[in-house]
Amino acid sequence: MSINPFSLEGKTVLATGASSGIGRETAIRASQMGATVVAVGQNPDRLGETFSALEGTDRAHRQVVCDQTNSEDFERLISELPQLDGVVLCAGRVVTSPFPFCTREKYDSVFEINFFSTVELLRLLYKKKKIASGGSVVLISAISGIARFPIGNAIYGASKAALTSTMKFCAKEFAKKKIRVNAITPGMVRTPMIKLDALTEEQLQKDCAQCPLERYGEPTDIANGVIYLLSDAAVWVTGTTLVIDGGLSI
Ligand SMILES: NC(=O)c1ccc[n+]([C@@H]2O[C@H](COP(=O)([O-])OP(=O)(O)OC[C@H]3O[C@@H](n4cnc5c(N)ncnc54)[C@H](OP(=O)(O)O)[C@@H]3O)[C@@H](O)[C@H]2O)c1
């Protein structure tokens, strides 16, 4: 009998941001690897598309529509969640702005989803013992603000740097419950977030050329890293940041 250390058979995995891009691909990949998935997203139609693409219809997959910045939605989400073996916190947004226009309002709007509601979700899941012993948490951060500092990305980068820092504190504290906490820092990934339509073909090629592997990432490139961190293959891995960026931050 062959053993697949990356299998998620028998695990229940929560994925936020599951209505689009990296979160959607993560939810689908997790179901392909045997997990029962709780897919969370804001837009009901897009979340429904993800839900329909989940494999393993005999499993009790669920979808929860939730604006994580809305307190009523947030409380309902927490109350509806089952015991979890995997938690992937992927919901996020980006705002770009030259520094003189980085107002408190813009910081608040980005931090609200990228940092505050994400960390609050993690806090409540841990406090309410919704993450099983042996469980794994994966925070989707970014290389921006940590290893790359492109002009215009100060707000987004700061929100992700705060998230990556929090990951380390949680990894140390949750270890006594045998819960692992890690982050992934993607480079540029082809999702609606990066608004590829706004780039000319020439701009796109120039941008890709900056990356040693000469292309943008695909959502699957990140989802595969998430699967590794959720699986028993990563059972001795905690407090780490997995950089998946095609070499952009070298
Ligand atoms: N794409 C990249 O190049 C890149 C690079 C580094 C890091 N990341 C990170 O990867 C994560 C996923 O991004 P993506 O590229 O997959 O972008 P995306 O396709 O735009 O997906 C963003 C997801 O976040 C959800 N979301 C946003 N605000 C929310 C809110 N208030 N409540 C609940 N859900 C909310 C969206 O839900 P709805 O669609 O339902 O509104 C969507 O599912 C983000 O944290 C992002 O910062 C992306």
Boltz pocket constraint, residues with backbone or C-beta under 6 A from the ligand:
constraints:
  - pocket:
      binder: B
      contacts: [[A, 16], [A, 17], [A, 18], [A, 19], [A, 20], [A, 21], [A, 22], [A, 23], [A, 40], [A, 41], [A, 42], [A, 43], [A, 44], [A, 46], [A, 47], [A, 66], [A, 67], [A, 68], [A, 69], [A, 89], [A, 90], [A, 91], [A, 92], [A, 93], [A, 94], [A, 113], [A, 140], [A, 141], [A, 142], [A, 143], [A, 185], [A, 186], [A, 187], [A, 188], [A, 189], [A, 190], [A, 191], [A, 192], [A, 193], [A, 194]]
      max_distance: 6.0
